[in-house]
């Protein structure tokens, strides 16, 4: 790929990053903001996990890649200069985290196949265990697409949960302005309530699939009565998987309810039982979940699939951020730094998702050895 063609290809991502407001005093700016953020994205793709590693990786980037990212060129030496670790740290601490989150979410939304049949969004929160500020521990609440093939698993939005509140109260804040019409929104029992159900269906023209537990006592009692009668019959779907030293079997029963349990727009209710055995088929554990959905016509197999994908959000986002970039071990706490770093990791995972890459650690190690390998991912 020629430099001119590559430059044209990265314009979309760079234009998005260039649209972020620069928090610095213009009189002291040496490196354009787009270059600082672009270099940070590439360094994160190469596995850089903190400010020091970002600076070290940036210093080793080849001239051709620095040029593509809009780095400053020092005429006296005829070379592009990468921003230092101190510069990267100052910018990431001060840049508007809300603006960066919204911009990256819109960009990923535009490039992912979000309007295809069967697309779904998982609502889930993550506690950054090592990151504290004046308001307390940082908890991030995000909306992430999920599909069975692992492609297009991207974070469409992320917010910080204000101290003294919970994720449950922040659904509207997270989804306001986000185009999720036609999506199936999956959520755990903490979000199962009348207000959220109405909000998703009436204001976003989306459907929901929610888990029902005892935290909503009257709703749980009504759902449990349906569930007990349901599991006395034949299941609608059974699926078994063998791996990790165990056999897992998911059995699903589903029935129409037409809003008879007290959850607005609920049309289907399902019971999912997961039986786990060892490889000799000796029982080890049993879990039962009750879920309700507003999407009419979902089969037992589809309900089982969407529910299990939601449970897998830990592997798609949280586990990758912890195992690859050691996010929970980071002690960054000043300004917006921890949240901005999390956003850039979400963008990195989104780039992998857009390209159908599931071997995250292997790919990051390859880019770390040869940064030019990041170019196809940002084009």
N, C-alpha and C positions, 0 to 999 in steps of 0.2 A: 504494500500500500504506500503510495507516495505521500509526502508531507502535506501537499496541498489537498489531496483527497481526504486524508485523515483529519486535517484541520476542519474541512467542511463537515465531516461526520460528527465531530465532537461539539459542533455549534449548539445543538439542542440542549445538551447538558450544561454547557458553559453559559448559555443565555439564561437558563434557570438560576444558576449560581450568581450570575452577574446582577440579577434582579434583586438580590438581598441588599438591604440598606447597610452601608459601611458605618460602623460605630466610631471610627477613628476620626481625629481631627485631620482634615485634608492637608494641613501644612506639614504634618509629620509622616505622611504615607510614602513608603518606598516601594511596597509591593501591592499591586492591585488586589482587591478583595477576591475577585474571581480566581486569581492565581493561587491565593492562599487556600481558598476552599477547594479548588481543583486538585492542588497538590495533596491536600489532606485526604481527599477521596481516594486518590491513587495509593497513597501511603497506607490507608486503612485497608484497601484491597490487598495490599502486600502484608497485612498482619500487624501493622503498628498499633499498639494498644494504649499508649500514653503519650504525653507531650514530648518527652525525650525521644521515644522511638519514632514519633512523627518527624521530628527534626532530623534525626539520623538518616531515616529513609529518604526524606526530601533532599538532603545533601548528596545522596548517591544517585538521584534520578538522572538519566541520560539527557543530554542537551536537546535532543529531538523532542523528547516528551515534555520537557520544561517549556519549550517553545510552543508546543501545541496547547499547553495549559495557560498560556498567556503570561508566563513569568517575565520579570523585568530583565532587560538586556543591558549589561554594562558595556558601553561603547569602548571604554578604555581598554578592556581586555577581550572584547568581542565574544563574550559568553553570557548565557542566561544564568541568573542567580536565583537559587531557591530561597524561600523565606526560612529564617532560622527557627529553632525550637521556641525561643523566647517570643518571636513574632507570632508563630502559630498559637502559642498559649494565650497571648494577650487577645488575639482576635476571637478565638473560640470562647473565651470567658465573656467577652463583651457583646458578641453578635446576638441579635434578637432571636431567641430560640423558637418563639411562636411563629415568627415569619419563616424561618428556615424549615420548621416542621411542615407548615402549610404548603410551602413551595415544593418541597421534595415529594409530599403526598400527591399534589396535583400532577407533578411531572410523571411519577410512577403510574398514577391512575390513567394518564393519557397514553402511556406506552404498554400497559398491561391489557390483556384480553378480558377486561372486566365486564363487558356487555354480552359475553357468550352465555349460552344456556348453561345453567348449573353453577354460576359463580356464586360464591358465598363469602361472608365477612365474619371473622371471629372478633369479639370484643374481649380483651384480656388486659390485665395489669401486670407490671413487673416492678418489684422493689429493688432499687439499686442499693444493696446492703452497705457498701462502703462510702456512699456519698451522702453527706449531711450538709445542710446550710442553716441559716438563722431560723428557718421555718421548720426544721426537723429533717427527717429522712426523706429522700427523694423517691416518689412512687410515680411511675409513668404508666399511663393508660392509653392503649392503642387499638386501632382497627386494622386488621390484617386479612387479606384475601387468602383463601385456601382452596386448593383443588387437589384431586387425587393423584395427578401425575407429577406434582411438585413444581410445575411451571407456574409462572406468574404469581408466586406467593410473595406479595409485596405489602408493605405497611402504607396504608392510605392516609393515616393521620395519627398523631400522638400528642398528648398533653400531659402536663404535670398535675397530679392530684393535689389540690390545696390542702395544707395542714388543717386538721380538724374535720375534714370531709372524707368521703369514701368514693370508690369508683362508681358505685351505684348512683350517686348524685351527679355524675359528670358525663352521662351519656349524651345529653343534649349539647353540652359544650364541645365534646369530641366530634360529634357528627354534624353540627351546624355548618352549612355551606358545602358539605360533601355530597357528591352525586352518587347515591347508592340505590337509585330506583331500580327495581327488578331483582335486587340481591336478596339472598336468604341470610339474615343476620343470626349468628349462633352466639349464645351466651350461657354462662353458668348460672346457678341458682340465685346468686346475689342480685342479678339483674331481672329476675322474673317478677314482674309487678305490672299492675294495670297501666300505670302512667307510661312505662317504657314500651309496652305492647301497642298502646294507642299512638304514641309518638312515631314509632317505626312505620306503622301501616298508614296512618293518616297524613303525616307530614313528609315522609320520605318515599311513600309508595313502595316500600320494601316489605318482605315477609320476615318472620322470626322463627327460630327454633330454640326453645328455652328449656332448661332443666328445672324440674319442680322438686323442692325439698321442704323439710319441716320449718324453714325460716318463714314461710307463708302458710300458716297453720290451716286456715280455712280452704285455701286453694289446694294444699297438699291433701287434706282430708277428702275433698271432692275427687281429686285425681286418683287417690289411692283406692276409692270405691270402684272406679272404672277399671283400674289396673288389676284388681283382684279378680274381677269377673273376666277380664281379658285373658289373663294367663292360664285360665282353666281350659282354654281352647288350643287349637293347633297354632304354632308360631308361623309368622309370615316370612321369616327369613332366618337362616342359620349360616354362620360363616366361621370357619376354623383356620387358625394360622399356627405354624410351628416354627419356633425360633427362640434364641436367647435362653435355651435350656428349659423351655416350657411349651405347653400347648394351650392356646387361648381359643375359647369358643364363645362367639357372640350370638345369642338367640334373641330375636326381636318379634314382638307382637304389636300390631297397630290396628287402630279402629277410628272411625269417624266420630266426632263428638259435637261438632257444630255449636261451639261456645256454651256448652252445658256445665262447664266446671268453674265458670266465673272469670276466665281470662279472656279479654276482648279479642275477637277475631280468631280464636283458636278453633281449628277445624279438624285436627287430627291429634290423637294421643298415642304414645307408644311406650312400651316397657322394654328395656334392653337389659338382658342379664349376661354378665361376663363370667364364665367359669374358667378357672385356670388350673391346669394339671401339670404334673411333671411329665417327663418323657415316657414314663412307665404308665401314664394315664391315671396316676393317683391324685385325687383332688387336693388342691392347695388353697384356693380362695374362691369366693363368690361375691360379685358386686351387682347391684340392681339400680338402674336409673329410670326415672319417669320423665319423659320429655313431651312437650306440646308444641305444635307448629300452626301457623296461620296459613301455610301453603296447602291448599286443597289438592288431593290426589297424590301426595308423596307416598310412595310404597314403603313397606317395612324395610326393604333393602336400602332405599335412598335415605330414610331417616337414620338407619344404623350408620351408613357411610358418612353423612354430614356430622353426626354426633362424634364419631371416632376421629374425624378430621379436626374437630374443635379440640378434642382432648390432646391431639398431636401438636397443638400450637406451641407447646413447650419445646419440641424438637425443631420446629420451623424457625422460631425466632429466639426464644429465651436461652435455650441450651447452646445455640450457636454463638450468641453474644458472650456467654459465660465461658465456654470451652475454648473458643478461638481468641477472643480479645480479653478474657479474664475480667469481665465487667464487674462482677461482684467483689473482686479483690481490689479494684481501683479506689484510691483514697482522695480523688479530686473532689473538691467541694466549693471552690470559689466561683461566684457568678453563674453564668449559664454553661460553663464548661462541661460538666457531667452530662447534662441533657443534650447539648449539641453533639458531643461525641456519640451518644446513643443514637441520635438522628442520623449521623454519618454512617454508623454501622447498619442501621436500617436501610439506608440508601444502598450500601454495599450488598447486603443480602437481597435487596430488590433487584439490583443489576444481575446477580446470580440467577434469581428467579426468572427474570425476563429472558435469559439465555438458556433456561432449562438445566442449570448446573445444580446438582445435588451433592456432589463431593466437595463440600465447602472448604474444609481444612486442607485437602490436597491441592485445590485450586489456589488458595491463598499462599501456600508454601511455594507453589510454582511461580506465582507473581513476585513473591519476595526474592526469589533467586534471579528473576529477570523481569524487571518492572514493565518492559515493553509489552508483556503479555496482558497487561491491563487494558491496552488500547482497544481490542475487540469488544471488551465489556462496556466501555463508555461510549461506543459509537452506535 
